[in-house]
Amino acid sequence: MNHSLLNPHLIKVARQARSMSQSQLAEKAGLTQAAISKFEAGLITPAEEAIVSLSEALSFPTTFFYQTDPIFGVPVSISYRKKSSQVKSRDIERIEAEMNLRLMHLRRLLSSVEYEPELSLPMLDIEEFDGNAERIAQLVRSHWRVPSGPIHNLTSLIERAGCVVFQCNFQSLGVDGLTLRPPGLPPCIFLNSAMPGDRQRFTLAHELGHTVMHNVPNPDMEDQANTFASELLMPRRERHSIFHSNVDLPLLASIKPIWKVSMGFSIMAAKNAGIISPSQSSYLWRRMSAMGYRKKEPSEVDIAPEKSSVVMDIIELHTESLGYTYQDLYEYLKIKGNDFKSLYGISNEGKPKLKLVKN
């Protein structure tokens, strides 16, 4: 191999993917931390035996380190479930690594297929709308000809418009989602697959708001994305007919499986539309706390998470139409089989499990 082509950034990506510090990697690979630091900074190029040691310690094939893909940092629009100061930098690094691995795979997979979205994705700069995110959400629904009422499968709708949605192994890392528009690739939205279905839908709508509205970050972008998501999922003009009777917990629970939003979302939506007063809202939140619903809403009205399909369909196209075996895919994507299974939920033990979503 030509060592001049080794990409030092990928040593760091692989290390972050394993949640290792430089010293931990050095110990496992039989190298010094100083050497690891210099490898990652591109100050020195590791010798052949050092590359093999890194490959074995990190469980990535040696070919992984020679790819030329650009590496991205997490965007400023990342959606935190808890205060960002409480999210460990090691966790952010692991999320960043998974994001980059998936982008590298997507770039390779798309190079073999034609990807033509069914719908167009509008780009509506929030500054041109005087910060009115609600109006932009209305325009997006209109642009996609979404009828009144709930959006039954938001993931499918967004993927039909050319976004790629990834359900990611963020587990309990304190991050709900993030979005990125990498050059040469479709806009990508990364969701924490550990979240309940209703929270995934809200996060997806929130991240779509960033994709549509925020070409340039601004101090109000998180509030704007929340406003966009609320209007997209439950338009204000429909809320009076939704909250048609006394707003109490049974009504909120009955709304949830229809509109596929949390009971907490409905309290805020009713308050923001002036249907309930601030004091009524406070009372409902106290009742939610007393019933334990602020931590976990009643399981009988749980919303099943939606499944993304674009990447799975492309993988199936490779195995079914282009003649790739799973081993071929591992080598093509420069990844070990167990990582492929962890990221995409499939292995050479069977076909990809695909589900066609009817809209």
DOGUVO-504517 format. One record per atom (N, C-alpha, C): x, y, z. Coordinates in steps of 0.2 Angstrom, whole numbers, plus 5000, padded with zeros to 4 digits. Each point is the difference from the previous one (the first is absolute). Example, Ala and Ser with C-alpha at 12.3 -4.5 7.8 and 13.67 -1.06 7.14 Angstrom:
BEGIN
506649725039;499650065000;500450065000;499850054996;500450065001;499650055003;
***
This chain:
BEGIN
500449945000;499650065000;500450065000;499850054997;500450075000;499850045006;500450005005;499950035006;499850085000;500250034994;499950074999;499250015000;499649954998;499350014999;499649985007;500449985005;499649995006;499750065003;499450005002;499650065002;500050005008;500450045003;500150005007;499450025004;499550034997;499350025003;499749935002;500149954995;499649945001;500249965006;500750015002;500249975006;499650025006;499950075000;499650035006;499349984999;499749994994;499349985000;499949935002;500549964999;499949935002;500149995008;500450055002;500150005008;499450025003;499750064997;499450025003;499449955000;500049974994;499549954999;500049945006;500649995002;500149955006;500050035007;499850075000;500050045006;500749995004;500550004997;500749995003;500350075000;500450015006;500550065000;500649984996;500450054999;500749984997;500449965004;500050015006;500449955005;499749935000;499449995000;499749944999;500249964994;499950044994;500249974994;500849985000;500450055003;500749985000;500149945004;499749995005;500149945004;499849944997;499450004996;499849944997;500449984994;500250064996;500449984994;500850005001;500250005007;500750005001;500450054997;499750065000;500350064998;500150065006;500250054998;500050065005;499550054999;499850035005;499450054999;500350064995;500650015001;500350054996;500049994993;500149934998;500049984993;499350004998;499549985004;499350014997;499850074999;500250045004;499950084999;500350024994;500649984999;500350034993;499749964994;499849945001;499749974994;499350044998;499650015005;499450034999;500050074998;500650045002;500150064997;500350014994;500249944997;500450004993;500750025001;500350005006;500750025000;500549954998;499849945002;500449944997;499549954997;500349964996;499649944997;500249945003;499549965003;500149945003;500449954995;500449965003;500349944996;499549954999;500249954995;499549954998;499849965006;500549985005;499849965005;499650045005;500150075001;499550045004;499350004998;500050004993;499350014997;499649935001;500449955000;499749935002;499850005007;500450025004;499850015007;499450045002;500050064996;499450045001;499449964998;500049974994;499549974997;499749945005;500549975003;499749945004;499850035007;500350055002;499750035007;499350044999;499950024994;499450044999;499549964996;500249944998;499549954996;499750044994;500550034996;499850034994;500549974995;499849984994;500549974995;500550064998;500649984998;500550054999;499850044994;499649984995;499850044995;499650065002;499749995006;499650065002;500450065000;500650005002;500450065002;500250034994;499949974994;500350034994;499450044996;499450015002;499550034997;500150075000;499750044995;500250074999;499450045002;499549975003;499350045001;500250065005;499650064999;500050055005;499749985006;500350035006;499749985006;499750065003;499449995003;499650065002;499950005008;500050065003;499850015007;499350005001;499849995006;499250005001;499850074999;499450014997;499850074999;499850045006;499950065000;499850045005;499349995002;499649974995;499349995001;499849945004;500549965003;499949945003;499550015005;499549955001;499550005005;500249965006;500150045005;500149975007;499449985004;500049945003;499449985004;500150035007;500750015002;500150045006;500550054998;500250045005;500450064999;500749984997;500250034995;500649984996;500650005004;500050045006;500650005004;500049935004;499449965000;500049945004;500149944995;500150014994;500249954995;500749995000;500349955001;500749995000;500350014993;500650025000;500350014994;500249944996;500149945004;500149944997;499449974997;499450025003;499449984996;499950044994;500150065000;500050044994;500449974994;500649985002;500549974996;499849944997;499649965004;499849934997;499450024995;499650055002;499450024995;500350024994;500650045000;500350034994;500349954996;500349955003;500349944997;499449964996;499549985003;499549974997;499750044994;499950065001;499750044995;500550004994;500750005001;500450004994;500149934997;499949955004;500049934997;499449994995;499450035003;499449994995;500150044994;500350065001;500050044994;500549974995;500649975002;500449974996;499749944996;499649965004;499649954997;499550024994;499750055002;499450034996;500450024993;500550045001;500450024994;500249944995;500249955003;500249944996;499349974997;499549995004;499449964998;499750044994;500050075001;499650044995;500450004993;500749995000;500450004994;499849954995;499649955003;499849944995;499350004998;499650055003;499350004998;499850074998;499450014997;499750064998;499550025006;500150055003;499550025005;499650064998;499449994999;499650064998;499450015005;500050055004;499450015004;499450014997;499549985003;499350014997;499750075001;500250035005;499850075002;500650055000;499950064999;500650055001;500050025007;500650025003;500150025006;500050085000;499550045003;500150074999;500550035005;500450054998;500450045004;499850075001;499750015006;499750065002;500450045005;500450044999;500450045005;499650035005;500149995006;499650035005;500150075001;500550034998;500150075000;499550044995;499949964994;499650034995;499250005002;499949965006;499350005002;500050035007;500450055002;500050045006;500049955006;500349945000;500049965005;499449965001;499550004996;499449975000;500049924998;500249965005;500149934999;499349974999;499550025003;499449974999;499750014993;500150054997;499850014993;500449964995;500749995002;500449954996;499749935000;499849985006;499749935001;499449994996;499650065000;499450004996;500149994992;500650044998;500249994993;500249934998;500449975005;500349944998;499449955000;499550005004;499449954999;499750024994;499950064998;499750014994;500449984994;500650015000;500549984994;499949934999;500049965006;500049934999;499249974999;499650055000;499349984999;499749955006;500250025006;499849965006;499350025001;499549955001;499350025001;500050025008;499450035001;499950025007;500049945004;500150005007;500149945004;500749985001;500149955004;500749985002;500449974994;500650015000;500549964995;500149935003;499749954996;500049945003;500749975000;500550014995;500749985001;500450054997;500350045005;500450054999;500749984997;500249955002;500749974998;499949994992;499549964998;499949994993;500050064996;499650055003;499950064996;500650044999;500450015005;500650035000;500549974995;500049935000;500549964996;499850014993;499350004998;499850014994;500250074997;500150055004;500350064998;500750015000;500449945000;500750004999;500450015006;499850005006;500449995006;500149935002;500649985002;500149945003;500050005007;499649955003;499950005007;500449945003;500450015005;500349945003;499850005008;499849935001;499949995007;500649975003;500350045005;500749995003;500049975007;500649975001;500149975006;500250055006;499750065001;500250055004;499849985008;499649955000;499849975007;499850055005;500350015005;499950055005;500550055001;500250024994;500650055000;499850075001;499350015001;499850075001;499950044994;499949974994;499950044994;499449974996;499650044998;499449984996;500149994993;500350054997;500149994993;500550064997;500249994994;500450064997;499949994992;500150064997;499950004993;500650034996;500249974994;500650034997;499850004992;500350054997;499950004992;500749994997;500349945000;500649994997;500150024993;500550034998;500150014992;500049934997;499650004994;500049944996;499549955002;499750015006;499549955003;499450035001;499449965001;499450035002;500050025007;499650055002;499950025007;499949935004;500450005006;499949945004;499850025007;499549965003;499850015007;500149945004;500450015005;500249945005;499550015006;499749945001;499550005006;500349955005;499850015007;500249955005;499549955000;500149944998;499549954999;499849975007;500350025006;499849985006;499450045003;499850064996;499450045002;499349974999;499550015003;499349984999;499850034993;499649964997;499850024993;499750074999;499650035005;499850075000;500650055000;500549985004;500550055001;500550004994;500049944997;500449994993;499750054995;499350005000;499650044995;500150075001;500050025006;500150075001;500750024999;500549965002;500750024998;500150004993;499749954996;500150004993;499750074997;499450025002;499750064998;500550065001;500250005006;500550055003;500650014995;500349944999;500650004995;499850014993;499449994998;499850024993;500050075000;499850035005;499950085001;500750034999;500549975003;500750024999;500250004993;499849944997;500249994993;499750054995;499450015001;499650054996;500250075001;500150025006;500050075002;500750035001;500449965003;500750035003;500649984995;500050044995;500749994996;500550035004;499950055004;500450035004;499850005008;500449985004;499750005007;499950075003;499550005005;499850065003;499849985007;500150055005;499949995007;499349975002;499550014995;499349985002;499849934996;500549974997;499849944996;499749945003;500249995007;499749955003;499250015001;499950065003;499350025001;499650004993;500350024995;499750004993;499849934998;500549965001;499949934998;499549965004;499950025006;499549975004;499350034998;499950064998;499450034997;499849974994;500549994996;499949974993;499749935001;500449965005;499749935001;499350005002;499950045005;499350005003;499550024995;500150054995;499550014995;500049954995;500549974998;500049944995;499649945003;500149995006;499749945003;499350015001;499850065003;499350015002;499950084998;499750014994;499950074998;499650045005;500150065001;499750045005;499250014998;499950004994;499350014998;499549945001;500449945001;499649945001;499949995008;500350045004;500149985007;499350015004;499650054998;499450015003;499549944999;500049974994;499649944999;500349935004;500750005001;500349955003;499850005008;500150065003;499950015007;499250025001;499649964998;499350024999;499650005006;500349975006;499649995006;500550025006;499849995006;500450025005;500749965000;500550045000;500749974999;500249975006;500149945001;500249965006;500449944997;500349975005;500549944998;499749954995;499349985002;499749954995;500050034993;499850064999;500050034993;500750004997;500550025004;500750004997;500249934998;499849955004;500249934999;499649984993;499450024999;499649984994;500350034994;500350065001;500350044994;500649964998;500449985004;500749974999;500049954994;499649955000;500149954994;499750034994;499650055000;499850034994;500550044996;500250055004;500550054998;500749985001;500149955004;500749975001;500550055002;499750035005;500450055004;499949995008;500550025004;500049985007;499450045003;499849985006;499550035004;500350075002;500650015002;500450065001;499950054994;500249974994;499950044994;499350035000;499549965001;499350034999;499950065006;500249995006;499950055004;500350074998;500650004997;500450064998;499650024993;499849964996;499650024994;499450035002;499649985005;499450035002;500150065003;500550015004;500250065003;500250064995;500449984996;500350044995;499450034995;499549964999;499450024996;499550045004;500150015006;499550045005;499449965002;500149934999;499449965001;499949995008;500649995003;500050005007;500550055003;499850025006;500450065003;500749975003;500450055002;500749985003;499849965007;499550025003;499949965007;499749934998;499650004995;499749934998;500649954998;500550034996;500649974998;500449975006;500150055005;500449985006;499649945004;499450015000;499649945003;500149944997;499950004993;500149934996;500749985001;500550045000;500749985002;500149975007;499650035004;500149975007;499649935000;499549994997;499649944999;500549954997;500350024994;500549954997;500549985005;500350045004;500549995005;499849955005;499450015002;499749965005;499949934998;499849994993;499949934997;500649974998;500650045000;500649974998;500150014992;499550034997;500050014993;500650044997;500350055004;500550044997;500649964999;500149945004;500649964998;499849954995;499449975001;499849954995;499250004999;499850024994;499350004999;499749935000;499349995001;499749945000;500249954994;500249945002;500249964994;499549984995;499350005003;499549984995;499950054994;500350065001;499950044994;500750024997;500549955001;500750014997;499950004993;500450044997;500150014992;500649964998;499949954995;500549964998;500550044996;500650005000;500550044996;499949984993;500150064996;499949994993;500749974998;500049974994;500749974997;500250044994;500650025000;500350024994;500149954995;500050014993;500049954995;500550014995;500350074999;500450014994;500649965000;500450005006;500649975000;499949924999;499549985004;499949924999;499849984993;499650054997;499849984993;500750004995;500450055001;500650004996;500549945002;500049985006;500449935002;499649944996;499450005000;499649954997;500250004993;500050064997;500150004993;500749974998;500550015004;500749974999;500049935001;499649975005;500049935001;499649964995;499450034998;499549974996;500150014992;500250064998;500150024993;500750014998;500450025004;500750014998;500549945001;499749955004;500449945001;500550005005;500050055005;500450005006;499849955005;500549965002;499949965006;500150055006;499849985006;500250045006;500750015001;500449954999;500750015000;500350054996;499750004994;500250054995;499850075003;499550015003;499850065003;500450025005;500249965005;500550015005;500650034997;500349974995;500650024997;499950074996;499550014997;499850064996;500050065005;499649995006;500050055005;500550005005;500549954999;500650005005;499850005007;499649955002;499749995006;500049935002;500049985006;500049935003;499249995000;499949934999;499349985000;499650015006;500350005006;499650015006;499850085000;500450044998;499950074999;499450024995;500049964995;499550014995;499349985003;500049945003;499449985003;499850055006;500450035004;499950045005;499750074997;500250024994;499850064997;499450004997;499949944996;499449994995;499549945002;500249975006;499649955002;499949944996;500549984995;499949954996;500749974999;500149934998;500649975000;499949954994;500649964999;499949954995;499649945002;499750005005;499649945003;499350014996;499850054997;499450014996;499950064996;499550014997;499950064996;499850065004;500250064998;499750055003;499350005001;499850025006;499249995002;499850074998;499650004995;499750074997;499350005001;499750055001;499350015001;499850064995;499549994995;499850054996;499550045004;500050064999;499650055004;499550034995;499449995000;499550034996;499850065003;499950054995;499850075002;499350024998;
***
